[in-house]
Amino acid sequence: MTLSIYTVCSEFFLKDHINPLSCFYFYYSRRTHYSISFSQVTNSRTMPTFHSKTDPEILTQFEKDIKDVHLIYDYAAHDANGNPEKWKYEMWFAHPTLIVYAIHGGPMAGRLNYQRCSYQCIRPGELWQCNWLEETGTICSLVYDIPNKKISTLLGFSQGHWEHAKEAHGDKRNPADFERWRKLGKIGGPTDRYMLNEQADILEEFRGKGNLQPVDEDVETI
């Protein structure tokens, strides 16, 4: 028996008030002999409850290479007039799922933060990548070159974060700062970004929190 899309949709939509879009998919699944349920159509893909995840298989190497490593480094950047200047950053790989950092130089100076992150081991003992999403909507990817003492980063600044840099200053532990930063992530769309790639020289490398304040690994970050 040949079913028309009208017949299928009339039967299901009129009797059971099924979404017409679901009828459309159901009709074509019948024609091509695919088994597609209504739940698969309407809920085929949902956002995960986490933003990133570290592969458990690399955790042993993580413990050996960068667990608890604390870095202080300078970006060789430029000011608004194109003049060379140093942007000092401080990063602590505190947990397998969390970083703690502070920005001491450049337009983002005065920002104290911690973020949920994921790590990738590019080359054991030599190269690691750390990726995270900021509550401001900015996307960050950092590569730590251990033997050459270099940091390479790609920052996809959200429009709100880049245009309102001073409002992104503060300490996330302060609820007012945290809420203000979140609002910056609502400005602009997903393609309204400034892509900034920079490299930095590592000045200090040690283990431990240094002058940064620890946070619980399960702390809210977004």
C-alpha positions as CSV (number, residue, x, y, z in Angstrom):
1,M,0.0,0.0,0.0
2,T,1.3,3.4,-0.9
3,L,1.0,6.1,1.8
4,S,0.8,9.7,0.9
5,I,2.2,12.3,3.2
6,Y,-1.3,13.7,3.4
7,T,-2.7,10.4,4.6
8,V,0.0,9.9,7.3
9,C,-0.2,13.5,8.6
10,S,-4.0,13.5,8.6
11,E,-4.1,10.3,10.6
12,F,-1.5,11.3,13.2
13,F,-1.9,15.1,13.4
14,L,-5.7,15.2,13.5
15,K,-6.2,12.3,15.9
16,D,-3.2,12.6,18.2
17,H,-2.1,16.2,17.6
18,I,1.4,15.1,16.5
19,N,3.8,17.9,15.3
20,P,3.5,18.1,11.4
21,L,7.3,18.1,11.2
22,S,7.3,14.7,12.9
23,C,4.7,13.5,10.4
24,F,7.0,14.5,7.6
25,Y,9.9,12.5,8.9
26,F,7.7,9.6,9.7
27,Y,6.3,9.5,6.2
28,Y,9.8,9.5,4.6
29,S,11.0,6.9,7.0
30,R,8.2,4.6,5.9
31,R,9.1,5.2,2.3
32,T,12.8,4.4,2.7
33,H,12.2,1.6,5.3
34,Y,14.0,3.4,8.1
35,S,12.8,2.9,11.6
36,I,12.6,6.4,13.0
37,S,10.7,7.1,16.2
38,F,9.1,10.4,17.1
39,S,11.4,10.7,20.1
40,Q,14.4,10.3,17.7
41,V,13.0,13.0,15.5
42,T,12.3,15.6,18.1
43,N,15.2,14.7,20.4
44,S,17.8,13.4,18.0
45,R,20.6,15.5,19.6
46,T,20.7,17.4,22.8
47,M,23.5,19.5,24.3
48,P,25.6,17.6,26.9
49,T,25.6,18.9,30.5
50,F,29.4,19.5,30.2
51,H,31.3,21.8,27.9
52,S,34.4,19.7,27.5
53,K,35.9,16.5,28.7
54,T,39.4,15.1,29.2
55,D,40.1,11.5,28.0
56,P,40.5,9.4,31.1
57,E,43.3,7.4,29.3
58,I,45.7,10.4,29.5
59,L,45.3,11.1,33.2
60,T,48.4,9.1,34.2
61,Q,50.5,11.2,31.8
62,F,48.7,14.4,33.0
63,E,49.8,13.6,36.6
64,K,53.3,13.2,35.4
65,D,53.6,16.2,33.1
66,I,51.4,19.1,34.2
67,K,49.3,18.3,37.2
68,D,49.7,21.2,39.7
69,V,52.1,23.0,37.3
70,H,52.0,26.8,37.8
71,L,53.2,29.0,34.9
72,I,54.0,32.7,34.7
73,Y,54.5,34.0,31.1
74,D,54.7,37.1,29.0
75,Y,53.0,37.5,25.6
76,A,54.9,39.6,23.1
77,A,51.8,41.7,22.1
78,H,51.0,45.2,21.0
79,D,49.0,48.1,22.4
80,A,46.2,49.9,20.7
81,N,48.7,52.1,18.8
82,G,50.7,49.1,17.6
83,N,53.6,49.5,20.0
84,P,55.2,46.4,21.4
85,E,54.2,45.6,25.0
86,K,54.2,42.6,27.4
87,W,51.1,41.0,28.6
88,K,51.8,39.0,31.8
89,Y,49.6,36.0,32.5
90,E,49.6,33.4,35.3
91,M,48.2,29.9,34.8
92,W,47.8,27.0,37.3
93,F,46.8,23.6,36.0
94,A,45.1,22.8,39.3
95,H,42.9,19.8,38.4
96,P,42.3,17.4,35.5
97,T,39.1,19.3,34.9
98,L,39.9,22.9,36.1
99,I,42.3,25.7,35.6
100,V,42.9,28.8,37.8
101,Y,44.5,31.9,36.3
102,A,45.2,35.6,36.6
103,I,45.8,38.3,34.0
104,H,48.4,40.9,35.0
105,G,49.0,42.8,31.7
106,G,47.3,43.9,28.5
107,P,43.6,45.0,28.1
108,M,42.3,42.1,30.2
109,A,44.7,42.9,33.2
110,G,42.9,42.6,36.5
111,R,40.9,39.4,35.7
112,L,41.0,36.6,38.3
113,N,39.3,33.5,37.1
114,Y,38.9,29.7,37.1
115,Q,37.3,27.6,34.4
116,R,36.2,24.1,33.6
117,C,38.6,22.8,30.9
118,S,39.7,19.7,29.0
119,Y,43.3,18.6,28.2
120,Q,44.8,16.8,25.3
121,C,48.2,15.2,25.3
122,I,49.8,16.0,21.9
123,R,53.2,14.5,22.7
124,P,53.9,13.0,26.2
125,G,56.4,15.0,28.2
126,E,56.5,17.8,25.6
127,L,53.2,19.2,24.3
128,W,49.9,19.6,25.9
129,Q,46.7,21.5,24.9
130,C,44.2,23.0,27.2
131,N,40.8,24.2,26.0
132,W,38.0,26.0,27.8
133,L,34.9,28.2,27.4
134,E,34.6,31.4,29.4
135,E,31.3,32.6,31.0
136,T,31.7,35.7,28.8
137,G,31.4,33.5,25.7
138,T,35.1,33.6,24.8
139,I,36.6,30.4,23.6
140,C,40.2,29.6,24.5
141,S,42.8,27.1,23.4
142,L,46.3,27.0,24.9
143,V,49.3,24.8,23.9
144,Y,52.0,24.3,26.5
145,D,55.4,23.5,24.9
146,I,57.4,22.1,27.8
147,P,60.9,21.7,26.5
148,N,60.9,25.1,24.6
149,K,59.1,26.9,27.5
150,K,56.5,28.4,25.1
151,I,52.8,29.1,25.3
152,S,50.7,29.4,22.1
153,T,47.1,30.4,22.3
154,L,44.1,31.0,20.2
155,L,41.4,33.2,21.8
156,G,38.0,33.6,20.2
157,F,36.8,36.7,22.1
158,S,33.1,37.2,22.2
159,Q,31.9,40.7,21.2
160,G,30.8,41.5,24.7
161,H,34.2,40.4,26.2
162,W,36.3,42.3,23.6
163,E,34.3,45.5,23.5
164,H,33.7,45.7,27.3
165,A,37.1,44.6,28.5
166,K,37.0,46.7,31.7
167,E,33.7,45.1,32.7
168,A,35.5,41.7,32.4
169,H,37.9,42.7,35.1
170,G,37.4,41.5,38.7
171,D,37.3,38.2,40.5
172,K,34.8,35.4,39.8
173,R,34.7,34.6,43.5
174,N,32.8,37.9,43.8
175,P,29.1,37.2,42.8
176,A,28.6,40.6,41.3
177,D,31.7,40.2,39.0
178,F,30.6,36.7,38.0
179,E,27.1,37.9,37.1
180,R,28.4,40.9,35.1
181,W,30.8,38.6,33.1
182,R,27.9,36.3,32.3
183,K,25.9,39.2,30.8
184,L,28.9,40.0,28.5
185,G,28.3,36.6,26.9
186,K,24.8,37.6,25.8
187,I,26.2,40.5,23.6
188,G,26.5,39.6,19.9
189,G,26.1,36.3,18.1
190,P,28.3,33.2,17.8
191,T,30.1,34.6,14.8
192,D,30.7,38.1,16.3
193,R,34.2,37.3,17.5
194,Y,37.7,38.6,17.5
195,M,40.2,35.8,16.8
196,L,43.5,36.5,18.5
197,N,46.5,34.2,18.3
198,E,49.6,35.0,20.4
199,Q,52.7,33.3,21.7
200,A,54.4,33.8,25.1
201,D,57.7,33.0,26.8
202,I,57.5,31.2,30.1
203,L,59.3,33.2,32.8
204,E,58.6,30.9,35.8
205,E,57.5,27.3,36.2
206,F,56.9,25.6,39.5
207,R,54.3,23.4,41.2
208,G,51.6,24.6,43.6
209,K,49.1,27.5,43.9
210,G,51.6,30.3,44.3
211,N,49.7,33.5,44.8
212,L,46.5,32.1,43.2
213,Q,43.5,31.1,45.3
214,P,42.4,27.4,45.1
215,V,38.8,26.5,44.3
216,D,36.9,23.2,44.6
217,E,37.0,21.1,41.5
218,D,33.2,21.0,41.3
219,V,32.8,24.8,41.6
220,E,30.3,26.5,39.2
221,T,32.2,28.1,36.3
222,I,29.6,29.1,33.7
